[in-house]
Structures are given as structure tokens and as C-alpha cells.
Amino acid sequence: MRRLQVAVVGSGPAGLYSAEALIKQSSALNPPCEMRVDVVDRLPTPYGLVRYGVAPDHKSIKSIAEKLRLVLEHDSVSFYGGVHLGHDVSREDLLASYDAVVYATGAMRDRRMGIPGEDLPGSVAATDFVNWYSGHPDVDPGKYVLDAESVAVIGVGNVAVDVARILIRNPEDLRETDISQPVLDTLMASKVREVHLIGRRGPAQAKFTTKELRELGELDGVEVVTYGGEVDLDAFDPTGESARLAEADRHIRGNYTVIRDWASRPARASARRLFVRFWQRPTEIHGPRQVSGLTLERTRLDSSGKFTGTGFFDTLNVDMVFRSVGYQSVPLADVPFDDRSYVVPNAEGRVLGPDGAPLPGEYVAGWLKRGPSGVIGTNKSDAAQTVQWLLADLAGGPSPENEHGSENGHARANGRAAAAPASPAAAPDFPQAPGYPEAAPGYPGAAPGYPGAVPGYPEAAPGYEAIARASLEELLASRGVRPVSYADWQKIENAEKELAAALRRGARVKLGSREEIHRACGMAMR
Ligand code: NAP
């Protein structure tokens, strides 16, 4: 049976959905292709954004980890935590040890606004704040002190909504979540009583989703305040497009219904207030030594629908500013990267080289492939597309664009890339997926240079998988890197459950720091 060994870099949803698709799609080939997947992550813990991005009070979204767990526990999947591409292993190492590599490291850096004062103390990137409240091992749990009474959150996407909700909700509500104890203690001591959520465009252009938005109005002890003119869809949009969208688009209609409901509520005397603002763009964060205010310019659409400033400015007295204007991917060492779109250049998941041609054996999935958009589930179909190309290129599976087979397949043999010329017919030992036309022109299965035909390809060697797997382990051992195994991760999980019991707090409580994570699995800090 044909066998493939694939490394997936990143154990978040995109990485684990890729691993799942590799297992499922390879077993559906006819005959099936035997698949081994090694999932490598620079963090000692799996699940990426599900663990370190989804807010602690979003328990049902967090429960996706239980589905992803099944992928990691599959017999054909191994977890190598604490292994950093570019430090512990290189791109070359992976390409030499595996038939293919799927990069799925997400987007972990904040976008910038490019306004004065953005780097003042008290001006905080939402990416970092989300990492902090999620107990990310890279962020010191003591990093933030919330001693400002009034703060601004810039952006009206779902991350901004998460940040605003965590800042304004009664922290007592978070006791039963997995939020780490030092973070909960900081939120308990928080002086924040006013959050200003700032959208530079209107309610019809906001990026948040209705369910997340509605939740803001359901928080105990929190009053949501809107400004009448700003929620009038025609006030800042003379084209009428906003009003039209609020009728025609189900998602925008849902958002607008929520916002209109808030606008019609009578004022209440609540201890905590959330101001939801529109048509205001930040122009300067004031210091001098730390944030003391935020200047906003009133914006509008002009008669041609162009977004523009009006020259009317207002300054908010806020002592912290949370910048939630989108995420960006960071380049991986030696892996192609597009500095303008902040993704790995790719065609439906096949990594493209400088000449625009697919690079043999290299694939990308998730936010690193398409940018930071969509919900977690979006990564499932995205990963399936990448994997379909991978199997079309390496195992003769049907490609996404041509369910009848890959026209431009290329193969890797024992770590060496080999272009696979088109072949008119399938190899006799490599039958097709059901429905695949036997004699399809361009089918790469029997191409000279295809792994199966390369002398020395270890297909027939007993213990092939053990050889390839051992090579990553041996390589890491020779470099003094002790990866975190799945068994180690289970020890971390047990320690989190024991901590929750000791603190009398819910089902689990995240360990507060990298030291505690390493201690839980008996590893020394590196
Ligand atoms: P996002 O949805 O792209 O929202 C970014 C926001 O920042 C937009 O309102 C954008 O306004 C604004 N913005 C951009 N540049 C700005 C600037 N210079 N000044 C002022 N505002 C600016 O990004 P995100 O909130 O980071 O979310 C990323 C992805 O994760 C999204 O797909 C989101 O749905 C997903 N997510 C989902 C959940 C959930 O399902 N619960 C939770 C968190 C995140 P413009 O539109 O005017 O550019």
C-alpha cells in the first residue's frame, strides 16, 4: 500500500482539520493510501486559537477542542509540542523528512492603525490582551493592571466584541470558566467601569456577528449606550446603501435589529456602561507618558459612497486603548511570504514559489493561507481543499478543480522534490478513487519520477513509518529538544483539572504560566 508521511505545522483548528482531512481523504482513495501525520507546534499545548483565542466565557465554541482531541488521538497522528519551526527544526529538515508539509500557523500579530501614540504604555494590541486573558504561555500573567476607569476598544469585529465583553462584564461570571487564577484576580480588581467600542464606519458595515453582538446587551449589570444619530442608517450615508443592506442582508439585518433595540431602551443607572459608537475614526492617542485620551474624527460616506473624514474632532478621556483592528500572519523561517497580503502565497493551498509555480511538497491552510477571516468551522473546508491538492499531487487523488484527477501533479521522493510529468494512464498498482476515469490525460499516478517509481523510495521497506518518524525524534534529540508528547499534554490537562478542584472553580483552570505547564509534564524550562 502506498504510504505518505506528512508534517503539519500548527495544532490549531487549521492544522488539526488538515490532519483530519489527510486521514479521511487518504483512506477514501481506492485503494486507500496509508497516512501518518506528525503535528508540530511551537507551543507546549495543542488547539491554537481554540485554547488561546476563543474567549473563556464562550464555552460552546471552546468545546470544539473535544472534537479536535479525536484527531490528535487518532492512531496515525502524533503530537510534537514545543517544537519551533525556524529554531528547533528548519523548513529543509521537514522537507527532507516528510513527503509533504502543511503550514497552518494562523495569524498571531496585530495590525497597526498608523496613528500617533499607538506605542504609548496603555495602548494595547488586542492580540496581546486576548493572549493574556487566555493564559498564553508567551504572555506574563502579571502583564496587565486594569486601573483605568474608562477605556476604548477600537474596531467593531468579533475580537473587539470579545475584548469589550471581558473588560466590562462582572468578573464573578468568569469563575466557572477555565480562565487562569492570576488573570481572574486581575479582572476582579479591575477599575474599568466604562468601555467605548469604536467603529470607524456604521452599523451596516460592522464586522461582528449577531449572536456575539446580542450577548453584549445581555450582560448583568451592564448598560449598553448608543448615540441616536450614529444608529440612524441615513445620517452618515447619503447613498442609502446602509439602509438597503439592513433590509437585504440577513446578517446585517440581524445586527441592526440588536442595535435598534439597544437604542430604544430607557436609560438605566448601571455601575458599568458600554458605549457602542459608529462613524468615528481614531486619529491620535494622547500621552505624554501613558495613554490619557483618544481623539476621534467624525466620518461619513460621501455621495459616491466613499469613506471620508468630516474634519470634526472629539477627544475621549480614556486611560487605556485596546486596538482590535485585525490580525496578521507572521512569516515562517525560509517559507515564502507575501509582505503585502500577509499570507503564504498559494493557489488553493499549494504554496507558490517566486516564479508563481507550486513548490513540491509544500502546502498551507487556515489564516496563513487566506488571511484572518471566517469562523473556526471555515477552516475545515479550507483544510479539506488544501489536502485535496496534496493528495492529487502526491497520491493521484482527484484535485478540487478537477474531480477527475490532477493535471499538474508533482511528486516528492524521499525528501527530494521531483516534478512529475503528465502520464496518460494510471499505474497498475495505483488504482483510482471511485469515479476516476482510468485513462484521464494528465493523470500523474504513473509518471516517471513519481515516488513509487523512484529507485530507493522506501515504499517496500518494512518499518518505513518508524524510519521517518524516528528521524524527527532523532533530529530533535540530537539538538537537545525534548518535544511535548500527547501523553505530556494529558498530564497538563490533569493538572488543570486538579487545579480547578483545588480552587473550587468549574471543570478546569488553565495553568498560569509556561513554568507551570512545564512542571506539570515533568520538563525543565528551556
Ligand atoms: P475583523 O472582523 O476584520 O474586524 C476588524 C475591525 O477593525 C473592523 O471593524 C475594521 O473596520 C476595524 N479597523 C480596521 N482598521 C482600522 C483602523 N485603522 N481604524 C479603525 N478601525 C479599523 O477582525 P477581528 O475582529 O480581528 O476578527 C478576525 C476573525 O476572527 C473574524 O473572522 C472574526 O469573525 C473571527 N472571530 C470570531 C469570533 C466568534 O465567532 N465568536 C470571535 C473572535 C474572532 P473596517 O470594516 O472599516 O475596516
Residues whose N, C-alpha, C, O or C-beta is under 5 A from the ligand:
A	BS01	NAP	R112 M113 G155 V156 G157 N158 V159 A160 R200 R201 Q205 K207 E212 S324 V325 G326 Y327 P372 S373 G374 V375
